[in-house]
């Protein structure tokens, strides 16, 4: 059973028991309804307490039932709440730890609520592109008031129970350390004979001049919600709690919920939600695989990337040593870390005390011997195999047995790097994304010799560092950079054929990308791509690239760090200003290679860039470099600024329809550089079968 039934004196106690967060799946709902009916049929029972086992009251709907018939099978969540609300004996919710979504809606259906301090209360449905669909938008304003309830529902942000003490949400908030269940049973005994039974639905929402407040809220939410419809629909649903009778408001809430569930934005958000959770699961690495303890770390290289990686460890409370070859470089790296923390303090995002604690966790050295006892060492040096070889041979010589040797390489062959050591089982790729202390993605590269415990440790570490860890196999560029190469190739060809950087960037940003390819190049450093292309010209002479990016680098225009890239920059100003010099260079290059420039639509720009990602993603999937299509989507959502409301490149292709994607690719294959558009066999196969990448 996923809900337990016990009788304590004259009080029946129903305990939701569906770990880890007592999700209200079909079995739990069925058992809870059966428990209430059993209590109602027992004449010795005078009151009922509902609580949750383990570390939650209830986290809400069981996410495993999303998009399945079970979610609508009786008893539904609505039915469970109705059974609770119509009980002829008082029902008390004993709330602790986590009370969110459907869990809070269930608690609102009870006659009384007793809470432990520190319980996290939330209606977070908006984060999945929907709204509370089981009465949350109608009941919460009746206990918290219009303003507080609206803020909670529109933001989805949890609020600690003690901050809501004194509102009608709780009848009692117990003292810290007190026994919640004993307090709830005592409370239930006290109110057992009180009639009429109080019901949240019978309360009124009083807010003077609510029309003006709701209009102000709509204007504010509209300005902040971007392409997502759910926040504004939340305001509409909450407004119904003020302007409609309860049952009418409930019906209206349900209508809005059903509209949002079918919206592409909600489908994309739910896809991302599940994708993030499944990314940490590797089929041949069981969840009980032992992990190595990581209580200290070392980083080789104190540059921008090395310093950013070090900050991740300091933020997680793990001491970290930065290793450099020259004192000047080390001092600069440590000073940059201090400056970054000081800027965070100035923005009010960190206290001075916490900043100092984190800075104190970062130290520096010029000697390999000083890092020998670290549990993990991450190499963050120049992206050149010879440089990596020197570092890894040194690490192999000095690091203690059992230390994890990780490389932050973004493109190089991890198996070759592992072969520089006598312990390839300890080598793994940990590809952080710049700025490493900000970006969520951590691409975890599994070499052919990487130990399962090392992989499990890297995945566990990604969570500790608050990163989204995605596992990739070994290939040139792994998942993200292998795909971005095709995207960048198309961006370069577009310049030769008629576009200028600003038009390409604006088209892609209008589609929803955080940044277009040329602004992204200027931010990352155009010299990095140049170094990779020089290597590829030797290794893959048959692959064609536009020469515009090389010409740009020959002018010394590496991006923001040199004050000039595809765009011009002013001192202290990160805004990109179109460059007359660069635009003239692009137009001249088209003439030099004999290409007549033409007018190119924004639609063509977006299709060529996005479908280049999709086509290469299909190859990566087919080769087993990525475990699943949703892992590719996660890489792009968390590391490359792909629009969240479109769900990632592979999910977006599914929504467009793979036959349509294939037809469009076939059209571009007839144009200039058509060889870049050979469709991936998996794309052809799935399109022919009427399936999607995420089917």
N, C-alpha and C positions, 0 to 999 in steps of 0.2 A: 504493500500500500504506500502511496506517496502522500498520505495525510494520516496521522495517528489519532486515535480517539481514546481518551481516558476520562474518568470521573474523579473529581477532587471535592469531596463533601457533596454539596448540592450544585457544584459547578462542573459542567462538561468542558474539557479542554481539547480543542482540535489543533493539532500541530502540523503545519504544512511541512512536508519532508521530501523535497525534490532537489537534491544538491546540484550545483553549488549555491544557487541563490533562490531556491524554492520557486522556480518558474511555474506559472499557473497553466501547465499543460493539461491535456484532457484527463489523464489519470489523477492528477492532483485535484482538478475541479470536481471530478466524479466522487473522489473520496471525501472531499470537503462537504459537498452537498449531502452525501450519505450520512456524514457525521452530524450535520445540523438536524437532519430528519430523525436520526436516532435520539438526539438530545430532546427534540420536541416530543417524541413519543414516550420518553421516560418521565414519569410523574415525579420521581425524586429529584430530577434536575430542574433547578430554578433559573439558571443563567448559563451562558455559553461564553467561553474565551477562545479567540482564534489567535494563534501565534505561529512563529516559524522556527524550525530546527536550525542548529548550526549558526552560520554567520549572517543570516538575513531573516527578516520577516517575510518579504517576497520582493524579488527584483522585477516582477511583472510577468508579461506573457512569456511563454517558453519559446525562445528564438528558434529552436529546432522545428517548431510547428509552423513557422512563417510560410506562407504560400502553399500550405498543405490542407487537405480536407479536415484534418483534426481540429484546426483552429475554429471551424464552424460547426463541429459536431457537438450535440447536446451532452452534458450541460455546457453551454458557452460561458464566457466570463460574465456576460449580461445576466444569464440565468442564475449563476452562482450569487451575484450581487443581489438580484431580486429575492432569492431564497433567504439571504441574510437579512435584507431590509424588511421582508414580510414576516420574519420570525415573531412568534407571540411571546417569546422569552427574550430578555435583553442579551444582546451580543456585544462583547467587549473585544476590541483589537488590542493585543499586547505587542507593541511595536519596538523593534530593536534593530540596530546595525544598518540594514538597507530596507527602505520601503519606497519602491519606485514604480512608476507606470501603473500597470494593472494591480500591483500590490497596494499602492496608495488608493486606487479607485475602490478596491475591496474594503480597505479600512474606512473609507468615507461612507460605505454602505452600512457599516456597523452603527449601533446606537451610541457607543462610547469608544473612546480611544485613550489608552494609557501608554506612555512612551518612556523608554530609557534615554538618558542624555546621549548625544553623539549619533543618534540614528539619522541617516541621510535620507531626507524626504525630497522626492522629485517626480515630476511628470516629464520625462525626457523624450517623449515621442517625436517632438519637432526635429530632433537630431536625425531621425530616420525619415524625415519628409512627410510625417503624418501628424495627427493630433490625438490627444487622449480620446479613445472611442467608446469608453465604458462609463461615461458619466463624469469624468474628471473635470471637464470644462464647465459643467453645471453645478457640481457639488463643491469644488474647491473655493470658488468665490463666495459661497454661502457660509464658509467657516473662516476664511482669511480676509474677506473683503475684496472688492473688485481690483484694487491696484496691486496688492501683493500677489494675489492669485494670477493675475494677468502676467506679471513679471516672471513668475515661476514657470508658467505654461509656455510663454513665448521664448524664453531662454533655455528651458530644459535643465537649468542649473540646480544641483542639489542644495538644500538648506538644512543645517543641523537642527534637530528637534528642539534643543533648548532655546534656539532663536525664535521658535514659534510658540513657546510656552506663553500662556496668557491669551492666546487666540482660541477661538471655538474649535480649532482642529483637535486640540487635546483637552481631555477632562483632567488629566493628571500627568505631570512629568516627574518621574521618581528621582530620588537623590542618587548621585553617582555611587556605584558599587552596590546599590540595593538590589534585591532579587525581583526581577521584573515579573516573572510568572506569579510569585507569591503576592506581589502588589496587585496584579490584575485580578487574581482570584478573590482577594480581599475586597477589591473595588466592586467586582461582579456580585459578591455576596451582599454588599451594602445596598446596591441598586436593584437587587433581584425583584423586589415587590413594588418598585416605583412605576406608576402608570400615569398618563400615557407614556409609551416608549418614545423617546426623542428620535427624530429622523432628520438627517441633514436636508433632505429634499423639501421639508416643510419650512425651512428658514428662508428669510427674504434677503436679497442683496440691496442694501441701502447705500447709495452714493449720490450726493447732491450734484446736479448738473452732469449726470453721467454721459449725456450726448457729447458734450465738449471734450470730456476726458477720452472717450472712445475715439473721437475723430483725431485728437492729438496723437493717440496711440497708433492709429492707422497710418498717419503721416510719418511718424517716427519709424515704425516697423517697415513700411514700404521702402524708405530710404536705406535701410540697413540689410534687408533680406535678399537683395540681389535677384538672381534668377529663381530663387526657391519660393514656391507659393504657400508652403505650410505656415510660416509665421503670421501672415496676414489672415489666413483662414482661422488660426487660433484666436485672433482678436474677434473675428466674426462670431465664433462659437461662444466665447466668453461673454460677448455682448448679449447673446440670447439668454444667458442666465439672469440678466437684468430686465430684458424687454419681453420675454415670453414666459408662459406657464412652464413649470418644470418638465412635464412630459413632452410638450412641444419643443422645448429646448433640447431635450434628450434626442428626439427624432431628428432635429436639425443638425446636432452634433454628429449623428450617425451618417447623415447624408454627406456632410463635409468630409468625414473620415473615409467614406467609400470613394469619393472623388479623388482624394489625395493618394489613397492606396494604389489607384490605377495610373497616377501621374508618372511620367518618365523620370522626374527628379527624385521621387520617393523610391522608385525601383533602383535607381543608380545609388542612392544613399544606403539602401538596404543591402545591395550587392557589395558595396564597400565595407559595410559593417561585418558581413559574413566573411568577406575576403580577408579582412585584417585578422580575424580569429582563426581562420583555417591556414593562414600563411605559416604559422609556427609548427604545423603538423607535417612531419616527414614520414612517409609510409614505412620505411625500414628502420626508423629510429623511434622505438616505443616511448611513451610518455614517462615511463619509470627508468629510462636510461640514466645511469649515474652521471652527475655533472661534477666538474672540478671546481674547487673553491676559488673565487676571485676576490682576494682581499687587498691586493696591491697590483699596480700596473706601471708600465713604462712605455714611452713613445719615443721612437727614433726620428728626429727631425722636429724642430721647433718653429717651423714656418706657419703660414696661415692654417693649413690643414692640421698639422701636428698640434698646434696650440688649441684649435677648436676641439680636436678629439680629447685632449687632456682635460678641457673644461667639462666634457661629458662625465668623465670619471669623478672629478671634483664635485660636480653637482649631485652625483649619486653617493657621495661620502667615501669614495675610494681613493686612497693616496696614490699619486702618480708622479713619476720622475720623467723629465724631458731630457733626452740625450742629444747633444749637438757636437759638431767637430770644432767649432770656434766659439770663444767666449762672447764675442760681439753678437753672433747670431742667437746664442742662448739668452743673453740679456734682452735683446729685442723681443724674442718670443715671450719671455716672462713678463716684460713690460706691457706687451699687447694684451695678454690675458688679464693683467690688473686693470688696464684701461677698459676692457670689455665689461668687467664686473662693475667698475665705477660708473660706466654709462648706464648699466642696468639699475644701479642704485638711484641714479639721477632721475630715471624714468619712473621710479617708485615701484619697480617690480621685484625688488630685493632689499632687505634691510642691510645697513652697513655691517652689522654684526655677522650676518650670514655670509655676506660677501667676503669678509676677512677670514671666516672659517674655511671657505672654499679656496681662497688664494693660498692659505696656509697648507692646504693638502697638495699643492703643486710645487715641486722642487726641480732643480736642474743639475746636470753633471756633464762633464766632457769625457768621462771614462766608462767604457762598457762594463767594467768590473762592478760599478756602483748599481747597475740594474739587474745583476745576476739573479737576485732572489725574487724578482717580480713574478707574479702568477701568470701574467699575460704581458707580452710585449708587442706593440703594433708599429710596424715600419711605415713611415709617412715621408719618404724621401722622393727624389726626382723620378719621374716615370720613364726609367730607362733600365733595361734588364741587367746591364753590367753593374750599375749602381746598386741594384737590388741584390745582386750576387755577392758583392763585397759585404753588404750589411748582414745578409743571412748566414754567411760563413762565420762572421764574427759572433752573431747571436748563437749559432749552433755550438760554438766553442765555449761561451761563457754562461749561458742560461742554465738554471738548475733543471734537473730531470723533472718532467711533468709540466714544465711551463709551456703555455700555448704561444706559438710563434705566428703572429698574424701579419698579413700584408694589406695595406690600404690601396693596392694597385687598382686602377680603374679599367684597365684593358689587358694587361700582360698575362701570360700563361702561368697560372698558379702552380701547375704541376712542375714546370721548369724551376720555379722559385723553390718549391718544396725539395726538389732534387739537389739543391745546393746544400742541404743539411743531411745529417745521418738519422733524422727523426721526422720523416715526412708525415707520419701519423699525427704529429702535433701541429702541423701547419694548416692554416685556414685563411681565407680571404675575408677581411672586414672592411668593405668599401663604404666609407662615410661620404656624405654629400655636403658640398660647401654652401653656406657656412656650417661646419660640422656641429657646432654647438646649438644650431637652430633647426636644421633640416631633420625630418622625422625618419627618413629612410636609412636602413643599414642593409646593404646587399651582402649576404653571407655566402662566400664562394666555397663550395665543397670540392676539394681536389680528389683525385682518384684514390689517394692514400689517407685522406683526412679521417681520423678516428670518429666513430659515432658519438663517443663521449665528448669529443672536442666540438663537434657540430651542435650537440645538445647544450653544451656550455655556452657557445656563442649565441644560440637562440635565447637562452635564459638571461645572458648578459644584455642582449638587446632590450629586453623588457626592463631590466634594472636601470638601464640608461635612458629609458622612456623613448626607445626607438621602435619602429616597425621593422622587424627582421624578416627578410625574404631570402630564401635559399636559391642560389643559382649554381648551375654546373659550370665547368670550365670551357670558355671559348673566348675569342677576341672581343673584348668589350662587355662580356657577361650579358645580362638581360638589358639593362638600361642603356649603356653606351653603344652596344651593338645596334640597337634599334635607332638610337638618336643619330647614328651615322647616316642611316638612310634618309632620315628626316632632314638632316643638314645638307646632304647631297642634293635633295630636291630644292631646298632653299637656295643653294648656290646656282643651280640650273635656272631657277626663276629669275635670278638677277641677270643672268646672261640673256634671257629671252625677253625681258621687258620690264621687270619690277625694280624698284629701289628698296633698300632695307626697311624704310618706314612703312611702305605699303604692305609688305609681307608681315611685319610685326603687328601692325594694326589689325589686319585680317584675322590673324591667329588669336590675338588678344580679344577681339570681338567674339570669336568662337568660344572663348572662356579661359584660354591659357593665361597663367599669371604673367607670362613674359614671352615675347616672340623670340625666334631663333637668334636674331642679330643682337638684340639687347641682352639675351642670355650669354652669347659669346663674349660680349664686352664685359659682363660681370664675372664670368669664369676665367677669362684670359684667353685671347685668341691664339696666343703662342702655344697653349696646351694642345689645341686641335691641330696646329701646324706641325708640332713634333710627332703627333700620331700619324698625320697624313704622310710625312716624310718616311716613316717606317713602312706605311702601307704601300707607298710607291715602289718600294723594294720587294716587299713580301707578296703584294697582289697587283702586279703591273697591269693586269687586264681590267681593273676597276677604275672607272673614270670619275673625276671630280672637277668641279668648276675651279678655275685658277684664281678667281676673284679673292678668295680668302688668303691665298698665298701672297698675292700682290699687296693686300692690306698689311700683312705682317712684314713684308719687305720694306714698307714705309715706316715700320716701327710702331704701328698703331695696334697695340695689344689689348686695348680696352680701357676700362676705368682706371686701372693701376698706372697707366701711362698718360691718362687725361685725353686719350684719343683712340678710337677703335672704329667700328662701323659708324659711330656717331662722334660728335665733339662733346667734350665735357668741360665745365668751368670749375675752378678750384673750390672745394667744399660743397659742390653741387652734383648730385648723382643723376640729375635729369639728362636725358639723351637729346641732344640737338642735332638735326640732320646736317650732314657734312657735305659742303659743295665739292670739296676735294675728292671725297669717296664716291659721290654720285657721278662726278665727271670721269673718274677712273673706271667705274662700272660700265658706263656708256661707251667709253673708248675701247674697253676690252671686248664688248660685243662686236664693235666694228672690226677690231683686230682679228677676231676668229670668224668673221663673215656671217654673223647671225643678225638678221633683220629684227629689230626690237618690235614687239607688238603689245597691244593692250591686253592685260590679263585680269580676269575677274577675281574677286575675293573668294568666290566659291571654288574656283580652280586652285587657288593658293591653299585653302583649307583641305580640300580633297587630296591634293598631292602630298602635303605634309603628313596628314593624319593617316591616310591609307598606306603611306610608306612605312609608318610605324606598325600598322596592322599586319601588313604582308610579311615583314621581318619577324614580328611577334609570332606569326603562324609557323614560321620555320623553327624558331626557338622552341616552341611548344612541341613540334613534331620530333625535334632532335632530343627532347628530354632535358634541355638546358633549364627550362622552367618546369616545375612540377605540374602547374595548372594555369589556365588562362587568367584566373583571378589573381594569381601571384604577379603576372605581368601588369595587370591593372593597378595593383598595389604599388608596384615600383613607380609607375607613372603618376599616380595620385599623390604619393608622398615624397617623391624625389625630383619630379620634372614639371610640376605645376599644371598637370593635365586637369581640366575642369572637373571638380567633384560631382557637379550636377549631371555630368555625362558618363560617370562611372568608370572611366579608364578606356584606353583605346580598343581593347578586345570586347568589352561590354558595349561600347558605342557602336562597333561594327555589328554586333548582334542586333542592336536596336534598329540600325539602318537596314539590316537584312544582308546576309553574306552574298546572295546572288546579285544584289545591287552593287555591293562593294566590288565583286568580281567583274561585273560589266564595266564599271567605271575604270578599273585598273586596265582592262582590255583596251579601252579607248586611249588611255595614256601610253600604252605599249606601242601604239601606232605612231606616236609623236617622236620628238627629238629625245635621244637617250632612252629609247624604248626598251633597251636591254635591262634597264633598272627596274622594269615592271613585270618581269617573269613571275607569274603568280605562284605562290607557295602551294605545293601539292595538298597540304592539309586544308587550305582555304578552298581549293577546287573540290576536294572530297566532301567537306561539310556543306558547301553551298549546294552541291548535287543531291545531298541527302536531306536538304531542308533543315539542317541543324545549325546551332550556333556554337561558338567557342566555349561558352559557359553552360551548354546544355547538360 
